[in-house]
Amino acid sequence: MANRNDNYNTLESNTHAEEIEFLEFRSFYSSKHIDLPPFPLDCLPPAMKEYVKAVSESTRTYDEMGGMLCLSVAAACCQRGYCVELTPDWIEPLPLFVVVIAESGENKSSVFRKYLQPVWDYIDDYNKKNMSEINKSKEHYELLTERIAECRKECRKK
C-alpha cells in the first residue's frame, strides 16, 4: 500500500496491481525531463512582474509558480466586473483555473500564502464592514427555512 506521507503524496490503492500501475506511471514521468519555456514575466504589468520576482526570490522558488498564482488572483479579482467578448455572440467570464504541482518541500505553502493573504485580508475586511447585513441575511434565511418547514407540515396534513 502506498504511503500518503511520501514525497509524491501517492493515492492509496485498493489493490496491489493498482499500486504497481501507479508507481510505473510515476516512474515513467519522473524519469522524463521536459524542457518548458520560461514563464513570460515581461508580459505582466510592471507591478505584478516585480511582485512575482520578489516572491520567487524570497521563497527561493521558480517564477512560474508565482506567475501562475499571480494571474489566478488577478483573474479572481476581475471576475465579477469583466468578461471576454470573443465574438459578438460569444462572451465568456474570466475564471482562470491554475494547478501548481511541485514536490513536497518546494515552498508551495509559503508561495500560496504570499499571493492569497491579500485576498483573505479583503474577505475579512469585507465581512467585518458588512457584518450587520450578513447577520440580517442569516436571520432572514432562518425565518424562510422555518416557513418552508411549516409549509411542508401543512402539506403533509392535507
RAHU-V713501 format. One record per residue. N is the residue number from 1. RES is the residue in three letters. SS is DSSP state (H for helix, E for strand, L for the rest). PSI is psi in degrees with one decimal (* if undefined). Layout:
N_RES_SS_PSI / N_RES_SS_PSI
This chain:
1_MET_L_135.0 / 2_ALA_L_143.4 / 3_ASN_L_126.3 / 4_ARG_L_-16.1 / 5_ASN_L_3.0 / 6_ASP_L_175.2 / 7_ASN_L_-15.1 / 8_TYR_L_1.4 / 9_ASN_L_52.8 / 10_THR_L_152.2 / 11_LEU_L_143.9 / 12_GLU_L_135.8 / 13_SER_L_149.9 / 14_ASN_L_-26.2 / 15_THR_L_161.4 / 16_HIS_H_-37.5 / 17_ALA_H_-40.2 / 18_GLU_H_-38.2 / 19_GLU_H_-44.5 / 20_ILE_H_-42.7 / 21_GLU_H_-43.3 / 22_PHE_H_-44.0 / 23_LEU_H_-37.5 / 24_GLU_H_-40.6 / 25_PHE_H_-49.0 / 26_ARG_H_-43.7 / 27_SER_H_-41.1 / 28_PHE_H_-49.3 / 29_TYR_H_-32.2 / 30_SER_H_-19.1 / 31_SER_L_-10.0 / 32_LYS_L_135.0 / 33_HIS_L_119.1 / 34_ILE_L_119.3 / 35_ASP_L_117.3 / 36_LEU_L_150.4 / 37_PRO_L_154.5 / 38_PRO_L_155.9 / 39_PHE_L_133.3 / 40_PRO_L_73.9 / 41_LEU_H_-32.8 / 42_ASP_H_-13.2 / 43_CYS_H_-14.0 / 44_LEU_L_152.2 / 45_PRO_L_152.2 / 46_PRO_H_-43.6 / 47_ALA_H_-40.8 / 48_MET_H_-42.0 / 49_LYS_H_-46.8 / 50_GLU_H_-37.8 / 51_TYR_H_-44.8 / 52_VAL_H_-45.3 / 53_LYS_H_-41.9 / 54_ALA_H_-43.4 / 55_VAL_H_-44.1 / 56_SER_H_-41.3 / 57_GLU_H_-44.5 / 58_SER_H_-28.7 / 59_THR_H_-3.9 / 60_ARG_L_50.0 / 61_THR_L_169.8 / 62_TYR_L_150.2 / 63_ASP_H_-30.8 / 64_GLU_H_-42.9 / 65_MET_H_-51.2 / 66_GLY_H_-38.2 / 67_GLY_H_-43.7 / 68_MET_H_-41.6 / 69_LEU_H_-37.5 / 70_CYS_H_-43.7 / 71_LEU_H_-39.8 / 72_SER_H_-37.7 / 73_VAL_H_-42.2 / 74_ALA_H_-41.8 / 75_ALA_H_-40.9 / 76_ALA_H_-38.5 / 77_CYS_H_-30.6 / 78_CYS_H_-11.3 / 79_GLN_L_-43.1 / 80_ARG_L_-21.4 / 81_GLY_L_-14.1 / 82_TYR_L_158.5 / 83_CYS_E_170.7 / 84_VAL_E_125.5 / 85_GLU_E_101.2 / 86_LEU_E_-42.5 / 87_THR_E_168.2 / 88_PRO_L_-26.6 / 89_ASP_L_13.5 / 90_TRP_E_101.7 / 91_ILE_E_131.3 / 92_GLU_E_146.0 / 93_PRO_E_177.8 / 94_LEU_L_28.2 / 95_PRO_L_147.1 / 96_LEU_L_116.5 / 97_PHE_L_121.8 / 98_VAL_L_137.8 / 99_VAL_L_122.1 / 100_VAL_L_120.3 / 101_ILE_L_125.3 / 102_ALA_L_157.5 / 103_GLU_L_162.1 / 104_SER_L_137.7 / 105_GLY_L_7.0 / 106_GLU_L_22.3 / 107_ASN_L_26.7 / 108_LYS_H_-46.0 / 109_SER_H_-43.5 / 110_SER_H_-35.8 / 111_VAL_H_-45.1 / 112_PHE_H_-43.7 / 113_ARG_H_-41.7 / 114_LYS_H_-36.6 / 115_TYR_H_-32.6 / 116_LEU_H_-18.3 / 117_GLN_H_-43.8 / 118_PRO_H_-34.5 / 119_VAL_H_-46.4 / 120_TRP_H_-40.5 / 121_ASP_H_-42.0 / 122_TYR_H_-45.0 / 123_ILE_H_-45.1 / 124_ASP_H_-46.0 / 125_ASP_H_-43.6 / 126_TYR_H_-46.5 / 127_ASN_H_-39.1 / 128_LYS_H_-44.4 / 129_LYS_H_-30.0 / 130_ASN_L_20.6 / 131_MET_H_-40.4 / 132_SER_H_-41.8 / 133_GLU_H_-39.7 / 134_ILE_H_-45.2 / 135_ASN_H_-41.2 / 136_LYS_H_-42.7 / 137_SER_H_-40.1 / 138_LYS_H_-44.6 / 139_GLU_H_-44.1 / 140_HIS_H_-42.2 / 141_TYR_H_-45.4 / 142_GLU_H_-41.7 / 143_LEU_H_-43.8 / 144_LEU_H_-38.6 / 145_THR_H_-43.1 / 146_GLU_H_-42.0 / 147_ARG_H_-41.0 / 148_ILE_H_-43.7 / 149_ALA_H_-42.2 / 150_GLU_H_-43.4 / 151_CYS_H_-40.5 / 152_ARG_H_-40.7 / 153_LYS_H_-44.9 / 154_GLU_H_-40.6 / 155_CYS_H_-37.5 / 156_ARG_H_-32.4 / 157_LYS_H_-29.0 / 158_LYS_L_*
